[in-house]
Each structure stands twice: as C-alpha cells, then as structure tokens.
C-alpha cells in the first residue's frame, strides 16, 4: 500500500533518528497500518503535540490508533500552533 505524507512547519525536526528529513514524500506501508502507528514510527507522539489529517479531514488524537490507512491516502502532520 502506498500513501503520501506531508510535514508542515517544523514537524521534520521531530522525525526519529534514521529517517531522512522530508517535506512531502510517498511511503510504502504494510496493510492495516494505523495513523497512530505511523506517527509512532516517525517519532511524533513521543516528541511533540501535533495534529494529523487524513485526506483533508482532521483525525482526533483518540482516533489515531483506530484510523486504518488505505492505499492512496494523503496524510498531513501539523505542529502545534504558536502565537502571542
């Protein structure tokens, strides 16, 4: 199964060691992988709060482990917003 992943803002700074920094890239994944497992593989859940989107829809944190990715999905990881 192949999906496309886009990292917004500084999310690439939180990638797990061994994963090359990228802005947008296609990935081959095993069937049945969840959005939560993907975020763990990238190292995001352990590193920082973030928002995940799948095919333009926000996926709430409580649904990450239940959201099974499908071939052709577009996933976007967004860092927490900062402001003053």
C-alpha positions in Angstrom: 0.0 0.0 0.0 1.3 3.4 -0.9 0.4 6.7 0.8 1.7 10.3 0.6 2.9 12.1 3.7 3.4 15.9 4.1 5.0 17.5 7.1 4.0 21.1 7.8 6.1 23.7 9.7 8.9 22.2 11.8 7.5 18.6 12.1 10.5 17.3 10.2 12.6 18.3 13.2 10.9 15.7 15.3 11.5 12.7 13.0 13.0 9.6 14.6 16.7 9.1 14.1 17.4 7.3 10.8 14.5 8.9 8.9 15.8 11.4 6.4 14.1 14.9 6.7 11.5 15.5 4.1 8.6 17.9 3.3 6.5 15.6 1.2 7.1 12.0 0.3 5.5 8.8 -0.7 5.8 5.7 1.5 5.1 2.0 1.1 3.3 0.7 4.2 2.1 -2.7 5.3 -1.7 -3.3 5.0 -3.6 -2.4 8.2 -1.2 0.2 9.5 -2.9 2.9 11.5 -2.3 6.6 11.6 -1.2 6.1 15.2 1.4 3.5 14.3 2.7 5.8 11.5 3.0 8.7 13.9 4.9 6.4 16.3 7.2 5.2 13.5 8.0 8.8 12.7 8.6 9.6 16.4 6.0 12.3 16.7 3.8 11.1 19.6 6.9 10.7 21.8 8.3 14.1 20.8 5.6 16.8 20.5 1.9 17.5 20.3 0.7 17.5 16.7 -2.4 17.4 14.6 -2.9 14.7 12.0 -5.1 14.9 8.9 -6.1 12.1 6.5 -7.5 13.0 3.1 -8.2 16.6 4.3 -10.1 15.5 7.5 -8.7 16.2 11.0 -8.2 12.9 12.9 -8.6 13.4 16.7 -5.9 12.1 18.9 -8.2 9.5 20.4 -8.9 8.1 16.9 -5.2 7.8 15.8 -4.9 4.1 16.7 -8.3 3.2 15.1 -7.7 5.0 11.8 -6.5 2.4 9.4 -4.6 3.9 6.4 -5.7 2.9 2.9 -3.8 2.9 -0.4 -3.6 6.4 -1.9 -4.3 8.2 1.4 -2.9 11.7 1.8 -1.6 12.3 5.4 -0.5 15.6 6.8 1.2 16.2 10.1 0.9 19.7 11.6 2.9 21.0 14.5 1.2 22.9 17.4 0.4 26.5 16.7 2.4 29.1 18.5 1.5 32.7 18.9 1.5 35.6 21.1 
